[in-house]
Amino acid sequence: MSELDFNEIVSLICKEDTRYDRKAYAFMREALDFAVKELKKRDADRCRKSLHVTGAELLMGIRTYALDQYGPLAITVLNSWGINRCGDFGELVFNLIEYNVFSKTDNDRREDFAEIYTFEEAFVKPFLPANPRRDGSMSSPQIPSA
């Protein structure tokens, strides 16, 4: 599919479903490509049989891709596009399926994108200090004694 075709389709989708920014769809396509490449690296035999990615596999790929691309700003970027939970990724995927950009098997459902992780857990927690003090303040770095 050419870039122009994809952009036209995204424009149509965004007219029908205004919940998500058009950038979310471009991100979704990139994240799917990333997830497929990662799965191929880990399991070449499986990819010879099928290139299908499950909802859970895609969610994990999306998480890794978003962290790689945006680091600690990942949650801010995703939220600015209208993506606030795992289920939103499922909505994006099924919007793209409806327009034949993505394909699905008979077993694929929106429910496959149930809350596999919370956004706090996936996109905030990796950047929190490792040893916060119990009173909520930051702990001082430990200086080795001489």
N, C-alpha and C positions, 0 to 999 in steps of 0.2 A: 504494500500500500504506500503510495507516495505521501510526502509530508503535507502537500496541499489537500489531498483527500482526508487525511487524518484531521487536519485543522477544520475543514468544512464539517466533518462529522461532529467534532467537538462543539462547534458553533451551534449545530442543530440540537445536540444534547443539552447544552447550556440554556437554550431558549425554552426547552421543555422542563428541565430540572435546574432551578436556580440555586440549589443548595451549595454547589461546589464551584470554585473558580476554575477556569479553563486550564490553568497551570497544574491543577490536581490531576487532570487526565494525562498530560504529558509526563508528569512524574510517575503515574501509575504504569504507563507503557515502559518507561525506563526501568522502573522497579521490577516489573515482570521479566524483562530481558536480563537484569542482574540476577534475579532468583533462579532463572533457568540456567545461566552460566555457572552459578554456584552449585546447583544440583548436579550438573554435568561433571564438575570437578570432583565431587564427592562420590558419585555413583555412575560411572560411564555405562555400565550394563543396563541400568534402568533407563537411561536416556536413549539407548538403542531401541528399547521396546516402546517407550512412550515419552513424549515431551510434556505431558500434562502435569500441571502443578496444582496441588490441592490448595484449598483456602488457607489452611494452617501453614503450609510451606510458603505460600505467597506472603502471608503476614510476617513470617520470620524474615524473609528476604526484604520486604518493605522496611522493616525495622532496621536491619543492617544497612541498607542502602541510604535511608534517611539520615542515620547517624554518620555514615561516611560522607555524605554530601553536605550536611548542615551542622553537624556536631551539636553543641549545646543549644543551638537555635532551632533544631529540628521540630520541637513541639510548637514553637512560635510560628514557624513557616507553615506547618500542616494546619494549625488552627486558623491561620489567615486565609487558607483556601477552603475553610469550612469542614475540615477533617478533624474530628475531636475524639473519635473512638474507633476501634477495629471495624465495627459494623459499617462505618462510613466507607472504608476501603471496599467492602462487599458491594455497597450501593454503586460505587464508581465502576467496579468490575462488571456488575450486571447491566449498567447503562451501556458500557462498551460491548457487551455480549448482544444486547438488544439491537445494536447497529452493526453487528457482524464484524467488529474490530477484533474482539476476543472470541474464542470458542469455548464451549463447555461440554461436559459429558452429561449423561442422564442422571448421574449421581450428584452433580454439583448443585448446591443450594445457597441461598443468601445466609442461611444459618451457619454455614461453614466458616463464616467470618465473625462468629460470636466472639465475645471478648476474650481472646487468647491471652492478651496482656492489657494492662491499663496504660494509658499514655504516661502517667506519672512514673510507673515502673519501667517502661521502655525508653522514654526519652528524657526524663529528669534524673532519675536515680543514678544512672551511670556517671553523672557529673557532680554528684554530691560528695562532700569531703568523706574520706574513709573513716575517720575517727571523731565524729562530733561528740562534744561533752554532753553529759546528761542535762545540764542546765540550758542547753540549746546553743551555747556559744561554741566557737571554734576552738579546738585544742591547739596548743602551741606545738611547733615541731620539736621533736626530741633531738637534743644535741648530745652526741656521744661524749662521754667523759674521757679525759686524757689519761 
